[in-house]
Amino acid sequence: MDIDQRVEPAVARSLFGALPSGTMASLLADAVELDVPAGSILYRDEDPARTGLVVAGLVRIYLTSREGRQVTVRYARSGDTVGVPMAVGGPVAVGAQAVTDSSLLLLRSETVRSLAMADARVAWPLAEEITRLLYAVLDAFGGHVFGSVRQRLARHLLDLAADRQRDALLVAPVSQQALADAVGTAREVVARTLHDFRAAGLVESTRRGVVLLDPDRLHEVATTGEL
């Protein structure tokens, strides 16, 4: 496929951005562009291996317990890849969901794997990406345990809302006390933090719960702790 103006910036920012033009052409020869609405499930743990590049939007990768509970492993944005480990190790027990309206470039995992096995210029970026993903998972774990209240609350709101998402509206149906219990702080601290989030235009409190008005910025808060 030809890289259009919408896809090209995401490819350039990705791990594939520095590949030679011929290798890039082989990689994208059988790629498919996919536009999905918010709330769509992109991958389930029983699906065949799939590798993709996020062109636009916010995608979460999550694990599901036997009881149906979910925990988010990481979030992927424009220029981030999803499913790269599957190109190496095959299917894995995770799911992927579009948190916002998203666009992806789907690659054949077999193509990615065969190119990597034949060319170190492909294999080394893949190895770097898998290492980066490992560090991201460790950072997420550390954030759950050691992050600030603001970071833990932002991530918990994203996780709760995405777990129950049915359309473009993201709502975390939870009380302030339940939030306090979940992130390990006092209800008064949660109330102040939510006030800051509302003032920054990130959330809105309703009878249904906490509505996430700007999930992209809320994800930045979860990552950096800065409003």
C-alpha positions as semicolon CSV with decimal commas, in nm:
position;residue;x (nm);y (nm);z (nm)
1;M;0,000;0,000;0,000
2;D;0,103;0,361;-0,048
3;I;0,152;0,564;0,269
4;D;-0,103;0,846;0,266
5;Q;-0,063;1,181;0,441
6;R;-0,257;1,064;0,745
7;V;-0,049;0,750;0,803
8;E;0,296;0,884;0,716
9;P;0,358;1,089;1,037
10;A;0,268;0,791;1,257
11;V;0,497;0,559;1,059
12;A;0,779;0,815;1,081
13;R;0,746;0,830;1,462
14;S;0,730;0,454;1,499
15;L;1,001;0,193;1,531
16;F;0,970;0,143;1,153
17;G;1,050;0,506;1,072
18;A;1,420;0,450;0,997
19;L;1,378;0,145;0,774
20;P;1,516;0,162;0,418
21;S;1,252;0,243;0,158
22;G;1,263;-0,105;0,004
23;T;1,216;-0,275;0,339
24;M;0,937;-0,034;0,425
25;A;0,764;-0,120;0,098
26;S;0,781;-0,491;0,180
27;L;0,647;-0,429;0,530
28;L;0,350;-0,228;0,408
29;A;0,272;-0,432;0,097
30;D;-0,016;-0,615;0,262
31;A;-0,098;-0,365;0,540
32;V;-0,458;-0,257;0,594
33;E;-0,590;0,071;0,734
34;L;-0,866;0,038;0,992
35;D;-1,086;0,311;1,145
36;V;-1,272;0,209;1,461
37;P;-1,513;0,395;1,690
38;A;-1,449;0,445;2,060
39;G;-1,522;0,136;2,264
40;S;-1,442;-0,112;1,987
41;I;-1,257;-0,430;2,082
42;L;-0,962;-0,463;1,844
43;Y;-0,820;-0,789;1,972
44;R;-0,928;-1,065;2,210
45;D;-0,699;-1,316;2,373
46;E;-0,835;-1,601;2,159
47;D;-0,770;-1,418;1,829
48;P;-0,480;-1,500;1,592
49;A;-0,161;-1,297;1,632
50;R;-0,197;-0,941;1,503
51;T;0,050;-0,654;1,480
52;G;-0,043;-0,293;1,421
53;L;0,054;0,072;1,437
54;V;-0,169;0,333;1,598
55;V;-0,222;0,616;1,349
56;A;-0,457;0,823;1,564
57;G;-0,650;0,785;1,889
58;L;-0,587;0,608;2,217
59;V;-0,579;0,227;2,252
60;R;-0,548;0,030;2,573
61;I;-0,396;-0,315;2,613
62;Y;-0,542;-0,514;2,901
63;L;-0,549;-0,849;3,079
64;T;-0,873;-1,021;3,185
65;S;-0,904;-1,251;3,484
66;R;-1,110;-1,570;3,488
67;E;-1,376;-1,375;3,681
68;G;-1,391;-1,113;3,405
69;R;-1,202;-0,836;3,585
70;Q;-0,971;-0,629;3,369
71;V;-0,642;-0,451;3,434
72;T;-0,479;-0,220;3,181
73;V;-0,123;-0,312;3,089
74;R;-0,045;-0,004;2,878
75;Y;-0,193;0,264;2,655
76;A;-0,084;0,319;2,295
77;R;-0,107;0,647;2,102
78;S;-0,018;0,769;1,754
79;G;0,317;0,622;1,648
80;D;0,301;0,339;1,905
81;T;0,285;-0,023;1,799
82;V;0,055;-0,295;1,931
83;G;0,117;-0,666;1,907
84;V;0,490;-0,653;1,827
85;P;0,567;-0,934;2,076
86;M;0,310;-1,147;1,889
87;A;0,520;-1,121;1,574
88;V;0,797;-1,295;1,770
89;G;0,620;-1,522;2,017
90;G;0,273;-1,572;1,872
91;P;-0,067;-1,501;2,034
92;V;-0,074;-1,376;2,393
93;A;-0,357;-1,356;2,646
94;V;-0,430;-0,984;2,622
95;G;-0,704;-0,772;2,470
96;A;-0,697;-0,437;2,290
97;Q;-0,969;-0,172;2,294
98;A;-1,007;0,171;2,133
99;V;-1,062;0,422;2,416
100;T;-1,129;0,703;2,167
101;D;-1,214;0,698;1,795
102;S;-0,896;0,547;1,653
103;S;-0,719;0,461;1,330
104;L;-0,471;0,177;1,296
105;L;-0,245;0,032;1,032
106;L;-0,266;-0,346;1,059
107;L;0,042;-0,542;0,952
108;R;0,071;-0,914;0,888
109;S;0,261;-1,060;1,181
110;E;0,409;-1,320;0,943
111;T;0,551;-1,042;0,727
112;V;0,704;-0,862;1,025
113;R;0,857;-1,187;1,152
114;S;1,001;-1,296;0,817
115;L;1,156;-0,954;0,754
116;A;1,309;-0,955;1,102
117;M;1,456;-1,301;1,054
118;A;1,616;-1,193;0,726
119;D;1,734;-0,841;0,812
120;A;1,898;-0,716;1,131
121;R;1,783;-0,363;1,040
122;V;1,431;-0,486;1,115
123;A;1,517;-0,727;1,397
124;W;1,705;-0,472;1,609
125;P;1,424;-0,211;1,618
126;L;1,184;-0,491;1,710
127;A;1,413;-0,594;1,996
128;E;1,433;-0,231;2,110
129;E;1,054;-0,200;2,095
130;I;0,997;-0,515;2,299
131;T;1,246;-0,385;2,557
132;R;1,067;-0,050;2,563
133;L;0,735;-0,228;2,618
134;L;0,884;-0,421;2,908
135;Y;1,002;-0,096;3,065
136;A;0,657;0,058;3,006
137;V;0,489;-0,230;3,190
138;L;0,736;-0,191;3,477
139;D;0,667;0,184;3,485
140;A;0,292;0,118;3,493
141;F;0,338;-0,126;3,779
142;G;0,553;0,126;3,960
143;G;0,291;0,394;3,898
144;H;0,023;0,175;4,058
145;V;0,242;0,128;4,363
146;F;0,455;0,443;4,389
147;G;0,281;0,708;4,173
148;S;0,130;1,026;4,314
149;V;-0,239;1,037;4,407
150;R;-0,301;1,243;4,094
151;Q;-0,136;0,979;3,875
152;R;-0,306;0,685;4,044
153;L;-0,646;0,853;4,031
154;A;-0,614;0,948;3,662
155;R;-0,514;0,595;3,567
156;H;-0,786;0,437;3,779
157;L;-1,052;0,658;3,619
158;L;-0,928;0,561;3,273
159;D;-0,927;0,193;3,361
160;L;-1,273;0,199;3,517
161;A;-1,432;0,393;3,232
162;A;-1,265;0,191;2,955
163;D;-1,364;-0,137;3,122
164;R;-1,732;-0,036;3,098
165;Q;-1,721;0,159;2,772
166;R;-2,005;0,096;2,527
167;D;-1,983;0,409;2,309
168;A;-1,780;0,730;2,271
169;L;-1,879;0,848;2,621
170;L;-1,635;0,743;2,891
171;V;-1,792;0,725;3,239
172;A;-1,637;0,584;3,556
173;P;-1,937;0,485;3,773
174;V;-1,767;0,521;4,109
175;S;-1,801;0,720;4,432
176;Q;-1,532;0,936;4,585
177;Q;-1,496;0,691;4,873
178;A;-1,452;0,400;4,634
179;L;-1,187;0,597;4,446
180;A;-1,011;0,674;4,772
181;D;-1,012;0,306;4,866
182;A;-0,883;0,206;4,522
183;V;-0,587;0,447;4,515
184;G;-0,506;0,427;4,887
185;T;-0,582;0,775;5,014
186;A;-0,849;0,976;5,199
187;R;-1,180;1,079;5,042
188;E;-1,095;1,445;5,102
189;V;-0,777;1,409;4,896
190;V;-0,975;1,250;4,613
191;A;-1,229;1,535;4,630
192;R;-0,953;1,795;4,595
193;T;-0,788;1,608;4,310
194;L;-1,118;1,570;4,123
195;H;-1,175;1,943;4,171
196;D;-0,839;2,007;4,004
197;F;-0,933;1,769;3,720
198;R;-1,266;1,949;3,670
199;A;-1,097;2,289;3,670
200;A;-0,856;2,165;3,401
201;G;-1,146;2,042;3,186
202;L;-1,049;1,675;3,220
203;V;-1,359;1,536;3,392
204;E;-1,714;1,619;3,490
205;S;-1,902;1,481;3,791
206;T;-2,255;1,356;3,716
207;R;-2,512;1,125;3,873
208;R;-2,383;0,847;3,649
209;G;-2,030;0,890;3,780
210;V;-1,718;1,070;3,665
211;V;-1,735;1,156;3,293
212;L;-1,394;1,165;3,122
213;L;-1,399;1,470;2,895
214;D;-1,041;1,449;2,772
215;P;-0,898;1,095;2,803
216;D;-0,583;1,186;2,609
217;R;-0,486;1,457;2,858
218;L;-0,592;1,239;3,149
219;H;-0,353;0,974;3,020
220;E;-0,077;1,237;3,020
221;V;-0,158;1,312;3,385
222;A;-0,142;0,941;3,466
223;T;0,201;0,927;3,304
224;T;0,361;1,252;3,420
225;G;0,149;1,370;3,713
226;E;0,127;1,716;3,557
227;L;-0,199;1,893;3,472
